[in-house]
């Protein structure tokens, strides 16, 4: 129902910043919680963040707290992940995802990929000097 496309990835030096964008089509993001995940080669997929639609509550993995900020613009049907103070260990392919229909809030298992119904194709982020 919902198609998602990420953009904004690339190569950045440690300490730098990137902003990932996620544009949705086929459905309005107001009806979904939005999750961000990342995965490095040979590693498990990791939940990065989640933002509820119901109250705008946000959740972050401990590894990114204070450095990453998730936001959304419902009028533009877009979501964003602002990444600051990037570290080499942030390197990976980043995905945006939406919850199931009418699940407006991030769940207690927001970091689990099984909580999400629709996924973007991923955007590569490489942090290296």
Steps between C-alpha positions, in 0.01 A plus 500: 500500500776741594814541293805655661814639340805611698751756383783707640756233571863526408855520627578725793799548727481417870336784687300604197127506441251359257126524468308209357162560344221253453215585266180300510243436232185295488398599851521777753766477770257644753365148542833340584783496742831537318806295576860532390733202483854437390703198406868451435633204299508188713320668788147488632246759399485762772211722596617860502189702577123510498257790494135466591228674306257508791701729725830554322691300758846395390723210593867446433754226532751571774776505242354806325333696780607861500634478147205396282163671474194369323227726368214498257309739279156357450402772253783388274455133589865478592713383787854598588791367696753766593833343587763709674841424647523194281735220595650222287279252684197680359590365157230286346197490279215701648134422450181682582195297579139548600293316752184314414185691417360704788787412730564862581742444784836335523471181700712373783677296234549791262855378433371173351469488122196277534302796631508669159306432184663708227864567426706723279782374281771630729762771480869437557677709761876469525694681771870490431806721497 
